[in-house]
Amino acid sequence: MTDLRGKTALVTGASSGLGVDFATILAERGCHLVLVARREDRLRALANDLAQRHGVQAQAIAMDLAVPGAAQALYDRLAAQKVAIDVLINNAGFGVHGAFLEIPWEREDEMLRLDIVSLVHLTKLFVRDMVARNLGYVLQIASIGAYQPTPTYASYSAAKAFVLSFGEALGYELRHTNVKVSVLSPGVTATEFLAVAGQRHSLFQRLSMMQSRPVAEIGIDAMLRGRPSKVAGAMNALAAWSLRFVPRRLQAAMANFAMVAGA
């Protein structure tokens, strides 16, 4: 098992769901934490709890990473504090459910800035330093939706396909360094995702839902092992793998059925 004691991890989207579990698992392994999200009260409560229970340092930074320039501001703030990030968990993100033409552009723009632009900018800033030190781990959070076009989540799934491709490509570029980049693709997970997205649970989602902690554990394990990508859960992995045998013209119809049946 990789020893993370004394290392420092930056976890974005750390105020709920997978972010809380990523932070908790890392703290259990002795990793100091920088926790970033918009909800300051939740962040501070989590940081204080993890610091007291696990004897690590935990800093809470309330910030909206979808705002232009936020990634640079976060990097500059930590640089001024002389905080070196050894582990980057790019977990911040959300989805928007609905017919593409009915989704307000302002909400979609915010999603794309957070799910793509902020993720890439944070990666560029912090991974440059990791490579200079020749040590680091990065976990990019994609989705099972990255593996097929998904009507009613058209731009979200496309964004996660970007994250998957970007993470795998960067990992290959850095293959001769000691900086490991992995991509985790969760399926439906018991978090606030569907409520934020504005979707009622479909039958497929109810049957395939995983708890957050096991998904986070799968992601951390894949990251520390240096796996390029990992789909969380055997059912999800089988579904993603089997899509290579399905004509693309049918994939969107299958995804649409999974999103609406039984909702």
Buried (B, 14 or more C-beta within 10 A) or exposed (E): EBEBEEBBBBBBBBBBBBBBBBBBBBBEBBBBBBBBBBBEEBBBEBBEBBBEEBEBBBBBBBBBBBBEEBBEBBBEBBEEEEBBBBBBBBBBBBBBBBEEEEBEEEEBEBBBBBBBBBBBBBBEBBBEBBBEEEBBBBBBBBBBBBBBBBBBBBBBBBBBBBBBBBBBEBBEEBEEBEBBBBBBBBBBBBBEBBEBBEBEBBEBBEEBBBEBBEBBBBBBBBBBEBBBBBBBBEBBBEBBEEBEEEEEEEBBEBBBEBBBEEE
